[in-house]
């Protein structure tokens, strides 16, 4: 059976046994972790990195190529961003890359937020009205008194990574640089991060989150907006305690010089650390008798998600990948077990 075009176009696609592996388009994925296979008369997929999975229809819907059209497909954002992304990879984008690197934005974050370059203006940052819905472009100017402007026609939106998963924890910050600087450390904690100043937009991004961690600027305006979010979202919203730094980017700069805790150290008491998707899959397989159980306790919410994912993944492939991954992650599992006060057995 011929593979559908949506799968054939994935980066890093390679055959592996009776299926394929490719880079997952729903999170930064340098080492292919998305498995694709033809099972029971249909194409199924599952990502061992982020836990997303489903059939071909689910995949098309998730990337926005199904019945729902993405706003990016409409002028002017598609054309603007295509040009901006092309410029970012050429000579024109070097200045932007240097600036973001100096501000502590990793290459991984630059890729995740899909930044670009607009000639004569500056760094182009897509704005989203909801996950996967581009509603405008924000420009970070590198010269002149004005730091940020939005291109004409842009609507109020969030600065967000491409391909958000709807994970249980969402971190909300105020500035675009705050979100990009915080991205790797938030990701390491199994959470997602956006920058936004609209309660309505934040609510759209937080629909699937059981916890929203609010980290606004430590000034009077940030204080007022943080309270507004907390009031609107209720019990599932929690605020980061004051750090003594204006914002996450400033704290990260001080942390790099050993003069402040890291972003991860600030957030970890509030978030904890989510198990990687393949560990939850390990526990789900163990409950079916396919493999011995993992040496750590996996939250039931994550086990149930993995059990649903097994609809889209051949048992042999799942068990083989888990065995491969566990040998590479003994230290991580022991560390997580110690943090949670469990017997690493």
C-alpha positions, 0 to 999 in steps of 0.5 A: 500500500502506497504511503499517503503524501502527508507521511512521505513528506516528513523529514528524516523518513526511513524504513525500519522493519515493517514500518517507518520512522520520521521526525515528528512535526508536532514538536522539535524532533532531531532524532526521528521518533514518529513511527508509521505503519500499515496495520489492519487496512489503515495507516497508523502513527505514534510518536515515542517523544511526545505521545501523539498518535492516531490514524491518517485522518487524525494526522491530517486534522492535527497538521491542519490539512483536513476539513479545517483550514489553517489561517496561515493558508490565507493571504497575507500570512502564508506569503509573508512567512514563507519569505521570512523563513527563506530569508532566515536561512540565508545571509539576511537572517544571520543578524537575527540569529546572532541577536537571539543567540546573544539573548539566550534563545537556543537554535532549538527554540528558534526552530520551534517558534518558526522565526524568520526575517523581514528585510528592513524590519527585523525578526518575524515572529508568528502570532497564533489565535489558537494552537496551529492558527496563525493570526499575524506576525510580530516584528522584533526590531533590532534598531530604533526606539520601538522594540516591537510592532505587528504587521498590518492586519495582525490580530491579537495572539500568542507567541507559541511553538509550532505543533503544540501538544495540549500537554497537562501543564501550560506556562504563560509568560509575557514577552516573546523572548521570555517564551523562547528563552524558557522553551528548552527548560519548560519542555524538559519538564514536560510542559508547554510555554506561550507568551500572551497578553490576552486572557481570551487567547490564553484560555484557548491555549489552556483548554486541554491543560489541567494546570496553568503556571503564570509568570508575568513581568514583575512590575505593576502592569504584570501584577495586574494582568497576572491577577486577571488570569488567575481570576479568569482561570480559577483553581487550575492557575498558579503563579510563579513566586517573585524571583527578584528579576523583571522577567524570565529572560532577565533571570536566565541571563543572570543564571548563565552567570551563576547569579540566579537559579535557572528557569527550570529550578524556578518552575520545577517545584510547580510543575514537577517532571512529566514522564517521557511518552515511551515510559508511560508506554512501557507501563501500559505494555507491562500491564498487558504482560508484554514486558517487565514493569518500569522501575518508577511509578507512572501517573495514571493519566499518562498510562491511560494516554499510552493505552489509547496510543496502543491502538495505533502502534503494533505491540512488537514495535512498541516493545522493541522501542521501549527496550531500546530506549530504557537502556539509554535512560537508566540514569534519567529514570533513577533521577525521576524516581529519586525526585519523587521519593520512590524506591528505584528498585 
